[in-house]
Amino acid sequence: MNVLKISWKNIIYRPLSSGLSLLLLASGITIILITLLTSRQISDKFKNNSGGVDLVIAAEGSRLQSVLCNLYQIDKPTGNINYARTGFARMHPMVEKAIPISIGDNYKTYRILATTHDYLSLYGGEIQEGKLWETPLEATIGSEVATKFGLKIGDNFAGGHGLGESIEEHKDQQYTVVGILKKSNTVLDNLLLTSLESVWILHAGHDHDSGGSFDIISKEEHDANLLKKEEVHHVHEENSHEHHHDHEVTNPKDYEAILKGIDFKTREITAMLIQYKTTRARFTLPGIANNTDGMMAAEPAIEIRQLFELIEPAISIISLMAMVIVIIAAASMFIAMLNSLKDRQYEIAIMRTMGASTTKVFTMILLEGFLLAILGYLLGIGISHLGMELFSGYLAETYHYDFTGWIWLKEEWYILAGAIVIGIISALYPAIKAYRTDISQTLSNK
């Protein structure tokens, strides 16, 4: 007599009650696991992309927004700061590295980030092919960008103004791809890197009042400005046309001349990323930055910790809901097996008369709970990993961060153990009741 086969047949004999127990258990496991997969990968992304940066100096505004934008590339800048006035950070004796970055343009929603070669050292960036950018309008691109758009060494591309959908492209000045970075599983994979001079040149050529400024405006603001320019152009067509071309960069040899025409004191950047030489710097540098007009200091470690503190209650509520569903699943499993036992008492009595021991009957009922638990676990694992993989496509497209459903967490072993315990506990009372079945009484009642 194969106990496992009998237990399996008992499960499939009552598909509705067994199916309900399976779905409830799988639902609870799915919610728990998707929450774990998401929070774990978000935590890893924040850790991998921190780059060891101790301080972000940016324009006044939200400190969290400043950190998310300038360090993790997932928000908009709070504004621009004057590059010349960041000398206090660049020349501070307790600062190991002060890395300027400029954000404001994109290539098909992937950010073009202007900076120095020191930026690569934050994430251990290495060249896979070609070289690092050197002259203006040269770009070294991340591996994901190269793969997604099929960009190769020597290809040209035009940057678009803004960080989302391009509202204006710099078609008359195109970047040239001179290098492709190795995949690093950091923000580098999804960035197009160039020099600070590139941004100053491009925006000096398109905004006569900018002097190296590159404020990010909305599409509505851009369209309104464009309409005003067209009205002015209609009135002063000839003069305006000549004035426009006086500022356009039409030849790479003009780059130096354009840069000389931009006063160093008016050049702007989005932020300065600081690495301390000694932790004592945190007692002086943030204060200096915060007391400098138009600037603000944000410490990534503090801001990210506060962010996780904000979302932790939501995660706890989701986990609590999942546990409630699991408890309901256990109750459903218990009731289903108890009802099944009432219908099978005569069958169990017959088995006993045919030589089945009380231990075998007890084991058979426990195996039903065990099998239901394993099936619920496998279904929950399958749905959660597949669901996470499908959802990762949306996350990658929206935030340009790589998520996946094909990773295994050690917590999944604990979930398996928990599911088995739930299955066995749910089957324990029905198993004991079957064990104590009075054969003669059951048969006489029939």
RAHUDA-V791959 format. One record per residue. N is the residue number from 1. PHI is phi as a letter, one per 20 degrees, with the letter a starting at -180 (none if undefined). Layout:
BEGIN
N	PHI
N	PHI
END
This chain:
BEGIN
1	none
2	e
3	f
4	f
5	f
6	f
7	f
8	f
9	f
10	f
11	f
12	f
13	f
14	c
15	f
16	f
17	f
18	f
19	f
20	f
21	f
22	f
23	f
24	f
25	f
26	f
27	f
28	f
29	f
30	f
31	f
32	f
33	f
34	f
35	f
36	f
37	f
38	f
39	f
40	f
41	f
42	f
43	f
44	f
45	f
46	f
47	f
48	f
49	d
50	f
51	m
52	m
53	f
54	e
55	b
56	d
57	d
58	b
59	f
60	f
61	q
62	f
63	f
64	f
65	g
66	f
67	f
68	f
69	f
70	e
71	d
72	d
73	l
74	c
75	b
76	e
77	f
78	e
79	q
80	d
81	c
82	f
83	f
84	f
85	e
86	e
87	g
88	g
89	e
90	f
91	d
92	f
93	f
94	e
95	d
96	f
97	b
98	c
99	d
100	f
101	c
102	c
103	c
104	r
105	d
106	b
107	c
108	l
109	m
110	e
111	f
112	e
113	d
114	e
115	a
116	d
117	f
118	f
119	g
120	f
121	f
122	f
123	d
124	m
125	f
126	c
127	f
128	e
129	b
130	n
131	b
132	e
133	f
134	c
135	e
136	g
137	m
138	e
139	c
140	d
141	d
142	f
143	f
144	f
145	f
146	f
147	f
148	f
149	d
150	m
151	f
152	c
153	g
154	n
155	f
156	d
157	b
158	d
159	e
160	d
161	f
162	o
163	d
164	d
165	f
166	f
167	d
168	a
169	d
170	e
171	f
172	e
173	c
174	d
175	f
176	d
177	f
178	d
179	a
180	c
181	e
182	f
183	f
184	c
185	l
186	c
187	f
188	g
189	f
190	d
191	d
192	d
193	e
194	b
195	e
196	f
197	f
198	g
199	f
200	f
201	f
202	g
203	e
204	f
205	f
206	d
207	c
208	f
209	e
210	f
211	l
212	n
213	e
214	b
215	g
216	e
217	d
218	f
219	f
220	f
221	f
222	f
223	f
224	f
225	f
226	f
227	f
228	f
229	f
230	f
231	f
232	f
233	f
234	f
235	f
236	d
237	g
238	f
239	f
240	f
241	f
242	f
243	f
244	f
245	f
246	f
247	d
248	f
249	e
250	d
251	b
252	g
253	f
254	e
255	g
256	f
257	f
258	f
259	f
260	f
261	e
262	d
263	g
264	g
265	f
266	d
267	f
268	c
269	c
270	e
271	a
272	c
273	e
274	d
275	d
276	f
277	e
278	b
279	f
280	f
281	f
282	f
283	e
284	c
285	f
286	g
287	f
288	f
289	f
290	f
291	e
292	e
293	g
294	n
295	d
296	b
297	d
298	c
299	e
300	g
301	g
302	f
303	f
304	f
305	f
306	f
307	f
308	f
309	f
310	f
311	e
312	g
313	g
314	f
315	f
316	f
317	f
318	f
319	f
320	f
321	f
322	f
323	f
324	f
325	f
326	f
327	f
328	f
329	f
330	f
331	f
332	f
333	f
334	f
335	f
336	f
337	f
338	f
339	f
340	f
341	f
342	f
343	f
344	d
345	g
346	f
347	f
348	f
349	f
350	f
351	g
352	f
353	f
354	e
355	o
356	f
357	f
358	f
359	f
360	f
361	f
362	g
363	f
364	f
365	f
366	f
367	f
368	f
369	f
370	f
371	f
372	f
373	f
374	f
375	f
376	f
377	f
378	f
379	f
380	f
381	f
382	f
383	f
384	f
385	f
386	f
387	f
388	f
389	f
390	f
391	f
392	f
393	f
394	f
395	f
396	f
397	f
398	e
399	d
400	l
401	d
402	e
403	d
404	b
405	e
406	e
407	c
408	d
409	e
410	f
411	f
412	f
413	f
414	f
415	f
416	f
417	f
418	f
419	f
420	f
421	f
422	f
423	f
424	f
425	f
426	f
427	e
428	f
429	f
430	g
431	f
432	f
433	f
434	f
435	f
436	e
437	g
438	e
439	f
440	f
441	f
442	f
443	f
444	f
445	f
446	f
END
